[in-house]
Amino acid sequence: MSELTVDATSATPVYRQIVEQIRYLVEDGGLRPGDRLPPVRQLADNLGVNRNTVAKAYAMLRELQLIETRGASGTTIAEEPPRKRSDLREAVLAAVRGGMTPEEVRDAAYAIARQAGSDVRVVFAECNEERASAFAEELSDRLHAEVRPSLLTELDTSTADAELVVTTFFHLAEVRRWAHVSGREIETVAVVVAPHILTLMKVAGLPEGARAGVRYSTPHQAEQVRDWLAAAGRAEVVVVPSAATEPRPDLAMLVVPSEEPDLAAVAGPDTEVVEFGNVLDEGSIQMVGAVLDEIRSRLV
């Protein structure tokens, strides 16, 4: 499952990718003080990485005072996490303290900004045209880069001049298979990591014997999400058919895709509805930005 949430080919070590994603979730408010993180074993299994990698990430997060471990409570977000820092201000102050003049800092910042604006051709691929367009537009605005939308079925033509293909974790394996079969050496990266981690946390928090349902319009996606969530905790995770019409009061939680909230119509009155997967979180945006920087450095 590593290809769905971390990029093993990135120059950024996997443990650092985990640290940065969780750090940005904390800073952006996606994770709040007291929120419980999955145990090392569960997160490692779900990410498809070595347990030592997750343990190293958790150790660094503890050093950063972002998480804490309290016996039976497990690993949680610290009650008083450090305030969000200004990376730009810190970088400028560090440069000045290192002996650079204000003029040198200005010129260096201008050169870096020019490099960041170099022309990297990016394609966002999805199975849904509206979602592909919305994600491409948001990434373009946030990263100051031109990101073109594409359907998965149009990758042969839409990526003819592209250096990077971005997709959601649902389709990353499919995009990488396409690249392999077509003989394309092209960077690929997945977004929408944070909702996956947050959903794992919610499922892990359900008591033993509770039942969680997964309802998607396509059986393949429903079964895939069910398998991911089943390893997250002690609750039973079942697929609720998209054709179902009767309420399911037996479910403590119902997971549905955020682009199809109407699928939650079968939830019982006491069922918690969790929308899964289709919003761009800060960690995802930062991850794509890091890959863009790597490509730009090679192009300069």
PyMOL commands that set and color helices and strands:
alter all, ss='L'
color gray80, all
select helices_A, chain A and resi 2-5+14-28+40-47+51-63+71-73+87-97+102-116+129-143+152-158+172-182+194-204+219-230+261-266+282-299
alter helices_A, ss='H'
color red, helices_A
select strands_A, chain A and resi 67-69+75-77+122-126+147-151+164-168+187-191+211-214+236-239+253-257+272-276
alter strands_A, ss='S'
color yellow, strands_A
deselect
rebuild
show_as cartoon
